[in-house]
Amino acid sequence: MRIQAVLLLCLAITCAFLPVLEAEQLGDKDISTMNTGGKQTWPELVGKPYAEAEAVIKRDAPGILVSKVKPGSMMTMDYREDRVRVFVDNDDKVEKAPSLG
């Protein structure tokens, strides 16, 4: 039982300092736009087919993960600067402006 408590404490300490370490490595870079050329949202894609939206986002932001979110889908609530979520309707058309995170 004592070993589990020590391991849990070590894990908590590691998780607490990880964001600090990542921030130090990035320096003064703005992580929210470093992979997108400054773009954070794509409002012009509302109403477009998902395939077209995905192609535009990948062209504008190479290396960004494009994630399709269908109606009623479950998803995590974490923020990731390397991901753009594209919310689509039942016809696979973009419902709202895709955005970074």
MOPAC internal coordinates of N, CA, C and O (Angstrom, degrees):
PM7 1SCF
backbone

  N    0.0000 0     0.00 0     0.00 0    0    0    0
  C    1.4463 1     0.00 0     0.00 0    1    0    0
  C    1.5328 1   110.96 1     0.00 0    2    1    0
  O    1.2310 1   120.59 1   142.23 1    3    2    1
  N    1.3164 1   116.48 1   -37.77 1    3    2    1
  C    1.4634 1   120.81 1  -179.43 1    5    3    2
  C    1.5316 1   110.62 1   -67.38 1    6    5    3
  O    1.2310 1   120.28 1   142.51 1    7    6    5
  N    1.3259 1   117.06 1   -37.49 1    7    6    5
  C    1.4615 1   121.26 1   179.18 1    9    7    6
  C    1.5285 1   109.95 1   -64.26 1   10    9    7
  O    1.2310 1   120.25 1   138.92 1   11   10    9
  N    1.3217 1   117.13 1   -41.08 1   11   10    9
  C    1.4608 1   120.60 1   178.63 1   13   11   10
  C    1.5230 1   111.05 1   -62.28 1   14   13   11
  O    1.2310 1   120.50 1   139.92 1   15   14   13
  N    1.3203 1   116.65 1   -40.08 1   15   14   13
  C    1.4639 1   120.63 1   179.52 1   17   15   14
  C    1.5235 1   110.71 1   -64.95 1   18   17   15
  O    1.2310 1   120.22 1   138.69 1   19   18   17
  N    1.3235 1   117.19 1   -41.31 1   19   18   17
  C    1.4633 1   121.50 1   179.35 1   21   19   18
  C    1.5265 1   110.07 1   -65.71 1   22   21   19
  O    1.2310 1   120.39 1   136.16 1   23   22   21
  N    1.3247 1   116.87 1   -43.84 1   23   22   21
  C    1.4652 1   120.49 1   178.82 1   25   23   22
  C    1.5280 1   111.28 1   -63.35 1   26   25   23
  O    1.2310 1   120.72 1   139.21 1   27   26   25
  N    1.3189 1   116.23 1   -40.79 1   27   26   25
  C    1.4590 1   120.43 1   178.51 1   29   27   26
  C    1.5289 1   110.73 1   -64.13 1   30   29   27
  O    1.2310 1   120.28 1   139.90 1   31   30   29
  N    1.3115 1   117.07 1   -40.10 1   31   30   29
  C    1.4584 1   121.44 1   177.51 1   33   31   30
  C    1.5287 1   110.99 1   -63.92 1   34   33   31
  O    1.2310 1   120.40 1   136.52 1   35   34   33
  N    1.3282 1   116.83 1   -43.48 1   35   34   33
  C    1.4714 1   120.92 1   178.09 1   37   35   34
  C    1.5258 1   111.07 1   -61.55 1   38   37   35
  O    1.2310 1   120.60 1   138.22 1   39   38   37
  N    1.3188 1   116.46 1   -41.78 1   39   38   37
  C    1.4593 1   120.97 1   178.51 1   41   39   38
  C    1.5275 1   110.97 1   -63.20 1   42   41   39
  O    1.2310 1   120.49 1   136.62 1   43   42   41
  N    1.3182 1   116.67 1   -43.38 1   43   42   41
  C    1.4641 1   121.01 1   179.72 1   45   43   42
  C    1.5263 1   111.04 1   -62.92 1   46   45   43
  O    1.2310 1   120.30 1   137.93 1   47   46   45
  N    1.3198 1   117.04 1   -42.07 1   47   46   45
  C    1.4654 1   120.80 1   179.39 1   49   47   46
  C    1.5254 1   110.51 1   -64.80 1   50   49   47
  O    1.2310 1   120.48 1   137.07 1   51   50   49
  N    1.3240 1   116.68 1   -42.93 1   51   50   49
  C    1.4644 1   120.91 1   178.75 1   53   51   50
  C    1.5276 1   110.79 1   -60.76 1   54   53   51
  O    1.2310 1   120.53 1   134.04 1   55   54   53
  N    1.3254 1   116.59 1   -45.96 1   55   54   53
  C    1.4652 1   120.60 1   180.00 1   57   55   54
  C    1.5241 1   111.74 1   -64.56 1   58   57   55
  O    1.2310 1   120.52 1   145.47 1   59   58   57
  N    1.3203 1   116.61 1   -34.53 1   59   58   57
  C    1.4622 1   120.46 1  -179.22 1   61   59   58
  C    1.5238 1   111.89 1   -68.46 1   62   61   59
  O    1.2310 1   120.06 1   144.81 1   63   62   61
  N    1.3243 1   117.49 1   -35.19 1   63   62   61
  C    1.4604 1   120.52 1  -175.85 1   65   63   62
  C    1.5226 1   113.84 1   -94.74 1   66   65   63
  O    1.2310 1   119.09 1   167.33 1   67   66   65
  N    1.3124 1   119.33 1   -12.67 1   67   66   65
  C    1.4568 1   122.04 1  -178.33 1   69   67   66
  C    1.5286 1   112.79 1   -59.07 1   70   69   67
  O    1.2310 1   118.73 1   132.44 1   71   70   69
  N    1.3463 1   120.04 1   -47.56 1   71   70   69
  C    1.4693 1   118.85 1   177.94 1   73   71   70
  C    1.5258 1   112.91 1   -60.85 1   74   73   71
  O    1.2310 1   120.12 1   146.23 1   75   74   73
  N    1.3192 1   117.37 1   -33.77 1   75   74   73
  C    1.4638 1   121.15 1   178.58 1   77   75   74
  C    1.5184 1   110.04 1   -65.78 1   78   77   75
  O    1.2310 1   120.73 1   136.52 1   79   78   77
  N    1.3250 1   116.21 1   -43.48 1   79   78   77
  C    1.4594 1   120.30 1   179.66 1   81   79   78
  C    1.5246 1   110.99 1   -64.41 1   82   81   79
  O    1.2310 1   120.23 1   137.28 1   83   82   81
  N    1.3371 1   117.16 1   -42.72 1   83   82   81
  C    1.4592 1   120.50 1   179.22 1   85   83   82
  C    1.5221 1   110.75 1   -63.26 1   86   85   83
  O    1.2310 1   120.06 1   138.71 1   87   86   85
  N    1.3182 1   117.48 1   -41.29 1   87   86   85
  C    1.4628 1   121.22 1   179.89 1   89   87   86
  C    1.5213 1   110.94 1   -64.03 1   90   89   87
  O    1.2310 1   120.26 1   140.96 1   91   90   89
  N    1.3297 1   117.10 1   -39.04 1   91   90   89
  C    1.4622 1   120.31 1   178.64 1   93   91   90
  C    1.5240 1   110.97 1   -65.37 1   94   93   91
  O    1.2310 1   120.21 1   142.45 1   95   94   93
  N    1.3199 1   117.21 1   -37.55 1   95   94   93
  C    1.4589 1   120.78 1  -179.76 1   97   95   94
  C    1.5248 1   111.04 1   -68.72 1   98   97   95
  O    1.2310 1   120.23 1   146.24 1   99   98   97
  N    1.3334 1   117.17 1   -33.76 1   99   98   97
  C    1.4589 1   120.96 1  -178.65 1  101   99   98
  C    1.5240 1   112.50 1   -78.38 1  102  101   99
  O    1.2310 1   120.35 1   158.00 1  103  102  101
  N    1.3063 1   116.94 1   -22.00 1  103  102  101
  C    1.4606 1   120.25 1  -179.68 1  105  103  102
  C    1.5103 1   111.48 1    65.98 1  106  105  103
  O    1.2310 1   120.21 1    49.13 1  107  106  105
  N    1.3283 1   117.21 1  -130.87 1  107  106  105
  C    1.4596 1   122.08 1  -176.81 1  109  107  106
  C    1.5270 1   113.30 1   -92.16 1  110  109  107
  O    1.2310 1   119.66 1  -171.76 1  111  110  109
  N    1.3181 1   118.26 1     8.24 1  111  110  109
  C    1.4622 1   120.59 1  -178.35 1  113  111  110
  C    1.5227 1   110.29 1   -67.81 1  114  113  111
  O    1.2310 1   120.52 1   -36.25 1  115  114  113
  N    1.3028 1   116.61 1   143.75 1  115  114  113
  C    1.4554 1   122.32 1   174.69 1  117  115  114
  C    1.5175 1   107.26 1   -86.33 1  118  117  115
  O    1.2310 1   120.39 1   -77.50 1  119  118  117
  N    1.3289 1   116.86 1   102.50 1  119  118  117
  C    1.4653 1   120.15 1  -173.80 1  121  119  118
  C    1.5181 1   112.53 1   -67.29 1  122  121  119
  O    1.2310 1   119.59 1   158.78 1  123  122  121
  N    1.3333 1   118.38 1   -21.22 1  123  122  121
  C    1.4517 1   119.60 1  -176.71 1  125  123  122
  C    1.5226 1   112.96 1   -72.20 1  126  125  123
  O    1.2310 1   119.77 1   163.38 1  127  126  125
  N    1.3189 1   118.04 1   -16.62 1  127  126  125
  C    1.4627 1   119.54 1  -178.59 1  129  127  126
  C    1.5189 1   113.02 1  -132.16 1  130  129  127
  O    1.2310 1   119.50 1  -170.08 1  131  130  129
  N    1.3327 1   118.56 1     9.92 1  131  130  129
  C    1.4605 1   119.39 1  -172.91 1  133  131  130
  C    1.5218 1   113.36 1   -67.39 1  134  133  131
  O    1.2310 1   119.40 1   156.68 1  135  134  133
  N    1.3391 1   118.75 1   -23.32 1  135  134  133
  C    1.4595 1   121.05 1  -179.13 1  137  135  134
  C    1.5226 1   112.93 1  -105.37 1  138  137  135
  O    1.2310 1   120.00 1  -178.95 1  139  138  137
  N    1.3274 1   117.60 1     1.05 1  139  138  137
  C    1.4559 1   119.95 1  -172.82 1  141  139  138
  C    1.5165 1   114.20 1  -118.18 1  142  141  139
  O    1.2310 1   119.75 1  -173.97 1  143  142  141
  N    1.2957 1   118.09 1     6.03 1  143  142  141
  C    1.4540 1   120.27 1  -178.06 1  145  143  142
  C    1.5150 1   112.26 1    66.97 1  146  145  143
  O    1.2310 1   120.18 1  -154.53 1  147  146  145
  N    1.3141 1   117.26 1    25.47 1  147  146  145
  C    1.4549 1   121.69 1   178.67 1  149  147  146
  C    1.5144 1   114.28 1    96.64 1  150  149  147
  O    1.2310 1   119.70 1   168.17 1  151  150  149
  N    1.3056 1   118.18 1   -11.83 1  151  150  149
  C    1.4574 1   121.26 1  -177.23 1  153  151  150
  C    1.5263 1   110.37 1   -84.28 1  154  153  151
  O    1.2310 1   120.17 1   -45.19 1  155  154  153
  N    1.3408 1   117.28 1   134.81 1  155  154  153
  C    1.4594 1   121.55 1   179.23 1  157  155  154
  C    1.5168 1   112.69 1  -116.64 1  158  157  155
  O    1.2310 1   119.96 1   155.20 1  159  158  157
  N    1.3258 1   117.69 1   -24.80 1  159  158  157
  C    1.4628 1   121.49 1   179.12 1  161  159  158
  C    1.5248 1   109.94 1  -137.00 1  162  161  159
  O    1.2310 1   121.44 1   -21.05 1  163  162  161
  N    1.3256 1   114.85 1   158.95 1  163  162  161
  C    1.4647 1   121.95 1   179.98 1  165  163  162
  C    1.5328 1   109.03 1  -128.94 1  166  165  163
  O    1.2310 1   119.43 1  -109.27 1  167  166  165
  N    1.3402 1   118.69 1    70.73 1  167  166  165
  C    1.4656 1   120.58 1  -177.94 1  169  167  166
  C    1.5249 1   113.45 1   -65.07 1  170  169  167
  O    1.2310 1   120.42 1   156.02 1  171  170  169
  N    1.3133 1   116.80 1   -23.98 1  171  170  169
  C    1.4715 1   120.08 1  -179.42 1  173  171  170
  C    1.5261 1   112.95 1   -67.89 1  174  173  171
  O    1.2310 1   120.05 1   170.02 1  175  174  173
  N    1.3331 1   117.50 1    -9.98 1  175  174  173
  C    1.4638 1   121.05 1  -177.38 1  177  175  174
  C    1.5269 1   113.48 1   -91.85 1  178  177  175
  O    1.2310 1   119.89 1   173.95 1  179  178  177
  N    1.3310 1   117.82 1    -6.05 1  179  178  177
  C    1.4647 1   120.50 1   179.40 1  181  179  178
  C    1.5230 1   109.10 1   -61.83 1  182  181  179
  O    1.2310 1   120.94 1   -51.15 1  183  182  181
  N    1.3387 1   115.81 1   128.85 1  183  182  181
  C    1.4603 1   121.90 1  -178.85 1  185  183  182
  C    1.5131 1   114.40 1    90.98 1  186  185  183
  O    1.2310 1   119.87 1   168.54 1  187  186  185
  N    1.3140 1   117.86 1   -11.46 1  187  186  185
  C    1.4702 1   122.26 1   179.78 1  189  187  186
  C    1.5286 1   110.02 1   -82.98 1  190  189  187
  O    1.2310 1   119.90 1   -23.29 1  191  190  189
  N    1.3350 1   117.79 1   156.71 1  191  190  189
  C    1.4657 1   120.83 1   174.87 1  193  191  190
  C    1.5319 1   110.36 1   -64.59 1  194  193  191
  O    1.2310 1   120.69 1   -31.09 1  195  194  193
  N    1.3322 1   116.29 1   148.91 1  195  194  193
  C    1.4625 1   120.97 1  -178.35 1  197  195  194
  C    1.5258 1   111.94 1   -55.72 1  198  197  195
  O    1.2310 1   119.87 1   135.97 1  199  198  197
  N    1.3216 1   117.85 1   -44.03 1  199  198  197
  C    1.4690 1   120.87 1  -177.08 1  201  199  198
  C    1.5292 1   111.10 1   -58.59 1  202  201  199
  O    1.2310 1   120.67 1   139.14 1  203  202  201
  N    1.3261 1   116.33 1   -40.86 1  203  202  201
  C    1.4633 1   120.19 1   178.44 1  205  203  202
  C    1.5314 1   110.66 1   -67.18 1  206  205  203
  O    1.2310 1   120.69 1   137.04 1  207  206  205
  N    1.3275 1   116.28 1   -42.96 1  207  206  205
  C    1.4685 1   120.75 1   179.06 1  209  207  206
  C    1.5228 1   111.07 1   -61.68 1  210  209  207
  O    1.2310 1   120.76 1   136.19 1  211  210  209
  N    1.3153 1   116.16 1   -43.81 1  211  210  209
  C    1.4649 1   120.58 1   179.34 1  213  211  210
  C    1.5305 1   110.61 1   -60.29 1  214  213  211
  O    1.2310 1   120.50 1   136.07 1  215  214  213
  N    1.3229 1   116.65 1   -43.93 1  215  214  213
  C    1.4689 1   120.73 1  -179.48 1  217  215  214
  C    1.5294 1   111.35 1   -63.44 1  218  217  215
  O    1.2310 1   120.12 1   137.77 1  219  218  217
  N    1.3273 1   117.37 1   -42.23 1  219  218  217
  C    1.4666 1   121.08 1  -179.83 1  221  219  218
  C    1.5259 1   110.49 1   -64.79 1  222  221  219
  O    1.2310 1   120.39 1   135.06 1  223  222  221
  N    1.3236 1   116.85 1   -44.94 1  223  222  221
  C    1.4683 1   120.43 1  -178.88 1  225  223  222
  C    1.5209 1   110.25 1   -64.09 1  226  225  223
  O    1.2310 1   120.21 1   136.27 1  227  226  225
  N    1.3224 1   117.20 1   -43.73 1  227  226  225
  C    1.4698 1   120.03 1   179.59 1  229  227  226
  C    1.5295 1   111.57 1   -66.12 1  230  229  227
  O    1.2310 1   120.25 1   148.61 1  231  230  229
  N    1.3221 1   117.13 1   -31.39 1  231  230  229
  C    1.4654 1   120.40 1   176.35 1  233  231  230
  C    1.5318 1   110.50 1   -70.22 1  234  233  231
  O    1.2310 1   121.12 1   135.89 1  235  234  233
  N    1.3344 1   115.45 1   -44.11 1  235  234  233
  C    1.4638 1   120.57 1  -178.99 1  237  235  234
  C    1.5247 1   112.87 1   -71.92 1  238  237  235
  O    1.2310 1   120.88 1   148.83 1  239  238  237
  N    1.3380 1   115.91 1   -31.17 1  239  238  237
  C    1.4691 1   120.29 1  -173.60 1  241  239  238
  C    1.5234 1   110.73 1  -137.55 1  242  241  239
  O    1.2310 1   120.13 1  -104.42 1  243  242  241
  N    1.3305 1   117.35 1    75.58 1  243  242  241
  C    1.4645 1   119.87 1   179.59 1  245  243  242
  C    1.5326 1   110.52 1   -58.96 1  246  245  243
  O    1.2310 1   120.95 1   -40.97 1  247  246  245
  N    1.2993 1   115.79 1   139.03 1  247  246  245
  C    1.4610 1   120.46 1   178.48 1  249  247  246
  C    1.5180 1   113.93 1    90.45 1  250  249  247
  O    1.2310 1   120.07 1   173.43 1  251  250  249
  N    1.3286 1   117.48 1    -6.57 1  251  250  249
  C    1.4607 1   120.99 1   178.60 1  253  251  250
  C    1.5256 1   108.78 1   -84.73 1  254  253  251
  O    1.2310 1   120.68 1   -41.83 1  255  254  253
  N    1.3299 1   116.31 1   138.17 1  255  254  253
  C    1.4596 1   122.21 1   175.99 1  257  255  254
  C    1.5240 1   108.27 1   -79.69 1  258  257  255
  O    1.2310 1   120.36 1   -54.96 1  259  258  257
  N    1.3195 1   116.91 1   125.04 1  259  258  257
  C    1.4605 1   121.48 1   177.69 1  261  259  258
  C    1.5203 1   107.35 1  -103.63 1  262  261  259
  O    1.2310 1   121.07 1   -58.07 1  263  262  261
  N    1.3295 1   115.56 1   121.93 1  263  262  261
  C    1.4576 1   121.31 1  -174.48 1  265  263  262
  C    1.5264 1   110.32 1  -116.98 1  266  265  263
  O    1.2310 1   120.41 1   -56.60 1  267  266  265
  N    1.3455 1   116.82 1   123.40 1  267  266  265
  C    1.4615 1   121.59 1   178.43 1  269  267  266
  C    1.5283 1   109.12 1   -85.69 1  270  269  267
  O    1.2310 1   120.60 1   -48.99 1  271  270  269
  N    1.3362 1   116.46 1   131.01 1  271  270  269
  C    1.4622 1   121.77 1   178.00 1  273  271  270
  C    1.5231 1   107.65 1  -118.67 1  274  273  271
  O    1.2310 1   121.18 1   -66.66 1  275  274  273
  N    1.3378 1   115.35 1   113.34 1  275  274  273
  C    1.4621 1   121.39 1  -179.48 1  277  275  274
  C    1.5269 1   109.89 1   -85.80 1  278  277  275
  O    1.2310 1   119.74 1   -19.34 1  279  278  277
  N    1.3385 1   118.10 1   160.66 1  279  278  277
  C    1.4649 1   120.77 1   179.74 1  281  279  278
  C    1.5321 1   110.99 1   -56.54 1  282  281  279
  O    1.2310 1   120.81 1   -47.55 1  283  282  281
  N    1.3210 1   116.05 1   132.45 1  283  282  281
  C    1.4585 1   121.33 1   178.09 1  285  283  282
  C    1.5153 1   115.29 1    79.27 1  286  285  283
  O    1.2310 1   120.12 1  -178.38 1  287  286  285
  N    1.3261 1   117.38 1     1.62 1  287  286  285
  C    1.4666 1   120.41 1  -179.49 1  289  287  286
  C    1.5192 1   110.58 1   -71.17 1  290  289  287
  O    1.2310 1   121.48 1   -33.86 1  291  290  289
  N    1.3227 1   114.77 1   146.14 1  291  290  289
  C    1.4579 1   120.34 1   173.35 1  293  291  290
  C    1.5221 1   107.76 1   -86.26 1  294  293  291
  O    1.2310 1   121.01 1   -31.60 1  295  294  293
  N    1.3347 1   115.68 1   148.40 1  295  294  293
  C    1.4616 1   119.51 1   178.48 1  297  295  294
  C    1.5189 1   109.16 1  -153.46 1  298  297  295
  O    1.2310 1   121.39 1   -20.39 1  299  298  297
  N    1.3114 1   114.95 1   159.61 1  299  298  297
  C    1.4555 1   119.69 1   176.72 1  301  299  298
  C    1.5244 1   108.98 1   -76.39 1  302  301  299
  O    1.2310 1   120.67 1   -20.94 1  303  302  301
  N    1.3109 1   116.33 1   159.06 1  303  302  301
  C    1.4574 1   120.78 1  -179.01 1  305  303  302
  C    1.5298 1   112.02 1  -104.01 1  306  305  303
  O    1.2310 1   120.42 1  -167.40 1  307  306  305
  N    1.3202 1   116.79 1    12.60 1  307  306  305
  C    1.4613 1   120.06 1  -179.30 1  309  307  306
  C    1.5278 1   110.89 1   -74.83 1  310  309  307
  O    1.2310 1   121.29 1   -27.21 1  311  310  309
  N    1.3199 1   115.14 1   152.79 1  311  310  309
  C    1.4572 1   121.28 1   177.90 1  313  311  310
  C    1.5196 1   108.21 1   -99.28 1  314  313  311
  O    1.2310 1   120.65 1   -53.46 1  315  314  313
  N    1.3212 1   116.36 1   126.54 1  315  314  313
  C    1.4703 1   121.01 1   177.76 1  317  315  314
  C    1.5161 1   108.47 1  -128.40 1  318  317  315
  O    1.2310 1   121.15 1   -55.84 1  319  318  317
  N    1.3251 1   115.41 1   124.16 1  319  318  317
  C    1.4583 1   119.96 1  -178.81 1  321  319  318
  C    1.5185 1   113.03 1   -74.14 1  322  321  319
  O    1.2310 1   120.56 1   175.18 1  323  322  321
  N    1.3372 1   116.54 1    -4.82 1  323  322  321
  C    1.4644 1   120.10 1   179.75 1  325  323  322
  C    1.5279 1   112.33 1  -107.61 1  326  325  323
  O    1.2310 1   120.76 1  -161.34 1  327  326  325
  N    1.3560 1   116.16 1    18.66 1  327  326  325
  C    1.4652 1   119.36 1  -176.21 1  329  327  326
  C    1.5263 1   110.87 1  -135.42 1  330  329  327
  O    1.2310 1   121.68 1   -37.85 1  331  330  329
  N    1.3303 1   114.39 1   142.15 1  331  330  329
  C    1.4621 1   121.82 1   171.20 1  333  331  330
  C    1.5199 1   106.56 1  -122.47 1  334  333  331
  O    1.2310 1   120.89 1   -55.46 1  335  334  333
  N    1.3144 1   115.91 1   124.54 1  335  334  333
  C    1.4663 1   120.59 1   176.67 1  337  335  334
  C    1.5249 1   109.10 1   -94.56 1  338  337  335
  O    1.2310 1   121.60 1   -45.56 1  339  338  337
  N    1.3334 1   114.53 1   134.44 1  339  338  337
  C    1.4598 1   120.75 1   178.77 1  341  339  338
  C    1.5258 1   107.09 1  -116.59 1  342  341  339
  O    1.2310 1   120.48 1   -69.26 1  343  342  341
  N    1.3375 1   116.68 1   110.74 1  343  342  341
  C    1.4567 1   122.29 1   179.65 1  345  343  342
  C    1.5255 1   108.39 1   -86.51 1  346  345  343
  O    1.2310 1   121.06 1   -56.17 1  347  346  345
  N    1.3380 1   115.57 1   123.83 1  347  346  345
  C    1.4641 1   120.79 1  -177.21 1  349  347  346
  C    1.5219 1   110.40 1  -118.10 1  350  349  347
  O    1.2310 1   121.08 1   -21.50 1  351  350  349
  N    1.3403 1   115.54 1   158.50 1  351  350  349
  C    1.4593 1   120.47 1   175.34 1  353  351  350
  C    1.5247 1   109.26 1   -92.28 1  354  353  351
  O    1.2310 1   120.45 1     7.78 1  355  354  353
  N    1.3172 1   116.74 1  -172.22 1  355  354  353
  C    1.4687 1   120.79 1  -178.30 1  357  355  354
  C    1.5221 1   113.11 1   -66.60 1  358  357  355
  O    1.2310 1   120.00 1   161.63 1  359  358  357
  N    1.3332 1   117.60 1   -18.37 1  359  358  357
  C    1.4654 1   121.80 1   177.76 1  361  359  358
  C    1.5225 1   112.17 1   -94.55 1  362  361  359
  O    1.2310 1   120.52 1  -170.27 1  363  362  361
  N    1.3301 1   116.62 1     9.73 1  363  362  361
  C    1.4662 1   123.80 1   179.06 1  365  363  362
  C    1.5281 1   112.69 1    66.84 1  366  365  363
  O    1.2310 1   120.72 1  -151.87 1  367  366  365
  N    1.3357 1   116.22 1    28.13 1  367  366  365
  C    1.4678 1   121.79 1   175.73 1  369  367  366
  C    1.5283 1   108.37 1  -100.98 1  370  369  367
  O    1.2310 1   120.70 1   -34.15 1  371  370  369
  N    1.3203 1   116.26 1   145.85 1  371  370  369
  C    1.4629 1   121.97 1  -178.73 1  373  371  370
  C    1.5317 1   109.42 1   -66.29 1  374  373  371
  O    1.2310 1   120.81 1   -54.59 1  375  374  373
  N    1.3548 1   116.06 1   125.41 1  375  374  373
  C    1.4683 1   121.86 1  -177.10 1  377  375  374
  C    1.5221 1   113.44 1   -88.32 1  378  377  375
  O    1.2310 1   120.41 1   139.55 1  379  378  377
  N    1.3262 1   116.83 1   -40.45 1  379  378  377
  C    1.4645 1   119.96 1   179.82 1  381  379  378
  C    1.5156 1   108.98 1  -139.40 1  382  381  379
  O    1.2310 1   120.77 1   -16.85 1  383  382  381
  N    1.3002 1   116.13 1   163.15 1  383  382  381
  C    1.4676 1   121.07 1  -174.62 1  385  383  382
  C    1.5260 1   111.29 1   -57.64 1  386  385  383
  O    1.2310 1   120.13 1   -59.99 1  387  386  385
  N    1.3363 1   117.35 1   120.01 1  387  386  385
  C    1.4621 1   119.68 1   175.49 1  389  387  386
  C    1.5261 1   109.51 1   -60.97 1  390  389  387
  O    1.2310 1   121.16 1   -36.90 1  391  390  389
  N    1.3357 1   115.39 1   143.10 1  391  390  389
  C    1.4651 1   118.17 1  -179.17 1  393  391  390
  C    1.5140 1   111.35 1  -143.31 1  394  393  391
  O    1.2310 1   121.80 1   -22.30 1  395  394  393
  N    1.2910 1   114.16 1   157.70 1  395  394  393
  C    1.4527 1   122.98 1   179.31 1  397  395  394
  C    1.5197 1   109.72 1   -65.45 1  398  397  395
  O    1.2310 1   120.90 1   -39.58 1  399  398  397
  N    1.3092 1   115.88 1   140.42 1  399  398  397
  C    1.4589 1   119.59 1   174.54 1  401  399  398
  C    1.4757 1   112.83 1   128.62 1  402  401  399
  O    1.2310 1   120.10 1   180.00 1  403  402  401

